[in-house]
Amino acid sequence: MENFFTTIFQHKEAGENRTQNVNSYQGGLGGLFHQYPAQCLGTSLLVAVLTLMLLVSTSFLSANTKGKTGRIPEINPIGNIFTTSKKQSAIAAYLTNARGLVTGWFAQNPGTPARLHTQIGTVVVLPSSMADEISHDERFHLRQQTAKTFNAHLPGFEVFRDDYNNELMKNVVAKYLNKQLVKVTGLLSEEMDCALGELFTSPFECQKEKGEDWFEIPLHRTALQIVARLSGRVFLGEQLGRDPEWLRITAGYAGVVTMAFADLSRWPAWLRSTANRFLPRCKASRAYMDDVRRKLRPVIAERRQKAQNAGAGLQEYNDAIEWFELESQGKPYDPEIVQLSLSLAAVHTAGDLLAQTLTEIATHGEIIEPLREEVQSILDKGGWQKSSLDKMVLLDSVIKESQRRKPLATLSMGRITITDARVSDGTVIPKGSTISVDAGLMWDQSIYTRPDEWDPYRFVKMRRESPTQQRLAELTTTAPEHLAFGHGMYACPGRFFAANEVKTALIKILLKYDIKFAEGVKPKVMMHGITMDPDRGVKLSVRRRGEDTDF
């Protein structure tokens, strides 16, 4: 789960720097008055009075909690309400150099938690050494933190609520999806062939008519489309999973809802319910929710009717729609919300990982032939099945190393304290505090030799060191030294499915196509606060290897 919500946090932070297909919005009270003068004119005096009351009450609350939080040091001190310039400088430092700030703090203060002030609130950052300590500590809660941070009570943001729907999704992933990996591996292979036919072969044919061998595809967008296709096939079956409208919804909702987050974060919490009714991106988010219900309700209603009529002869679909029905055992839930949550979690985490791995492979083209040799040899012996994918240790290492170099964020394991919590160094973290763990060990030279370099064999070599290291070297294993999938009881439960998706996509692409970046193209990682955003404008050059490629 936390891998999913880290993605959303990432999009929220970076959202202000992205261009979306919705009208631009000038935030704050001025923007709302400008767009809706009639609605706001009569409330201006009330807002002024309430704002004054809020400032007064905030000063008392700050004084009341300072005794608890004041002893936790600050990484980027913001001063008080009378030193606004200092706060602005602290937030600017966070936005431009969050990783450096956190790394510098723990270099000088090993093992000491500290507060990091961001543009959307304060996070208590724990050192990597505490990852195991809190990994199963029930005083630190993921879903409550998500619900609080991401306005889950508002229409359009229902996927973030800490409710039965959320618990149901987690159970379905753990009890059904992960246990069906052997069965769905063949489906993923078939669907990837279809996706390549549409996303790669069609442009190739157009370029071939022009006498050109190479053509370019938008890397990040194409990776998202591929993962949306693969996930949709398993979650919703062949017909609906390939529906262009459903693919548009699952690919587009995350972008819109995270931009809506960015808009709402400019508003005081007590005004967000009102702002949510008027802000264009918030309205767009609700429209996406309506689209989801419009697409899914007829399908679900038809299946339920067939189930009533069939009785013991119920058809087995073996997809997520059926899994949710089985797991709920007749208890009311929202079928549309859980499906959107599942798709959102799968598409944008695995899509980012696929894009990053293709980026590294295309940048380091010398690894392509060794990968092809491993893949072809194993497929020739074992055929297309999950056990074959598990034997591809170089491919596994390449993906894990790519993820180590650029995870979703430089902090991981986001939680909220549901009670005052004392940690091992004696720090007391007050109830209601947002916490995260520094993921800096992923770039620590005491853990990884030459950590700034991409070494495709890094985790292959680790497998040879000892049985313990062999386990830690696997892509899906979490540890304080590699927090890209989170760690502990909230570690991403869908990481096993995501690993199969990404491996399937890479195998098909590498065996059927040559890939590279055009001369002079050097994709960059966009740092924005704790987020590590991909270069969304970069294009990948692709060339068909030939019709005789067989696997």
Secondary structure, DSSP 8 states (H G I E B T S, - for coil): -HHHHHHHHHHHHHGGGS--SS-----HHHHHHHH-HHHHHTTHHHHHHHHHHHHHHHHHHHHHHHHHHTTS-BSS----TT-HHHHHHHHHHHHHHHHHHHHHHHHHSTT--EEEEETTEEEEEE-GGGHHHHTT-TTEEHHHHHHHHTTTTSTT-GGG--SHHHHHHHHHIIIIIGGGHHHHHHHHHHHHHHHHIIIIIHHHHHHHHTT-SEEEEEHHHHHHHHHHHHHHHHHHHHHHHT-HHHHHHHHHHHHHHHHHHHHHTTS-GGGHHHHHHH-HHHHHHHHHHHHHHHHHHHHHHHHHHHHHHHGGG-----SHHHHHHHHHTT----HHHHHHHHHHHHHHHHHHHHHHHHHHHHHTGGGHHHHHHHHHHHHHHH-SSHHHHHT-HHHHHHHHHHHHHS-SBSEEEEEEESS-EE-TTS-EE-TT-EEEEE-GGGG-TTTSSSTTS--TTHHHHHHTT-HHHHHHTSTT--BTTB-TT--GGGS-TTHHHHHHHHHHHHHHHHHHEEEE--TT-----EEETTEEE--TT-EEEEEE--TT---
